[in-house]
Amino acid sequence: MSQGYRWSELLSLFQKGETGEMLKKEGMKRVRESDPAWADQANVWLRAIFKKLPKGHIFTTEELRLGCEDQGLPAPHHPNAWGSVMGAFCREMVGDGAIRHTGYESATRPEAHGRMMRVYKKL
């Protein structure tokens, strides 16, 4: 069975008043749920790398991702899994008061196509 939406399903979501943000969250959830073992493993690695960052450190999720990759975390089944895990991690850290959003910068990895990324400060 395909993991994607059918056009009729998408249309019904819009007719139900779904917003872009709601669809984004649903998509992220589906990506994480398709390989929960990797998502759990990535979360453990993210927390270990984050713990090593000094207070006041300015960073992006790209830095955290590269740290995970450099330490040997295997690649996920799909590149979008990174966004799902990172988004959940950063929302949690902001909510806990561990980090603060400070601005934006362009991604440097070529495969990220220069997309804008949030910049955070560890508190």
PEMONOR-V355151 format. One record per residue. D_LAST is the distance of its C-alpha to the last C-alpha in Angstrom with 2 decimals. Layout:
D_LAST
D_LAST
//
This chain:
44.06
41.90
38.19
38.34
39.46
43.05
43.70
45.25
42.12
39.96
42.45
42.44
38.64
38.93
41.85
39.80
37.37
34.61
32.02
30.47
27.11
29.03
30.84
27.70
26.23
29.64
29.89
26.52
27.61
30.95
29.55
27.34
30.29
32.64
31.03
28.94
29.28
27.57
24.76
24.22
24.40
21.95
19.42
19.87
19.50
16.36
14.64
16.08
14.98
11.36
11.42
12.81
10.21
8.89
5.54
5.71
8.04
9.65
11.63
14.12
15.66
18.53
16.76
15.98
19.59
21.06
19.37
20.97
24.22
24.32
23.97
26.88
25.75
28.89
29.06
29.04
32.34
31.29
28.69
27.50
26.21
23.18
22.24
22.80
20.66
17.77
18.00
18.01
15.09
12.82
14.29
13.58
9.88
9.69
12.08
10.32
7.23
5.25
5.23
7.04
10.48
11.43
15.00
17.55
19.45
22.53
22.66
24.43
26.14
29.69
29.96
27.07
29.43
26.89
25.24
22.29
18.89
15.60
13.00
9.32
6.18
3.79
0.00
//
